[in-house]
């Protein structure tokens, strides 16, 4: 048996309870074939990068599963037949990461971005002495024009 990470996106117009019921049905396919669900996360209703079947948002759900190849094929077949599933992706992984996934971590828990090197430390204030209106003109040309 191998470890897989499986993410599916369900249509935006179904309820969260319906998504959970659908996820339970998918989990039952894996467990009935002798596999196991190591981790399950509902990531919520999120905006899609582009429209899929006239949907701009989708319910994201992630499974970490341990199963054989036959059960995985049946799992993918059932998801492909389900009209509520917009997209799904299953990838093989080496190990299940403990704790919440990156998608579930709050923004405050994520590492902070460092300061940008290409900016001066000006605290958001505008300094008009550093910028000339016409840097390539001489002072005589500025007074004429």
Beta strands, then each sheet from edge to edge (+ up, - down):
strand 1: 2-11
strand 2: 36-52
strand 3: 55-67
strand 4: 85-93
sheet 1: 2+ 3- 1+ 4-
end
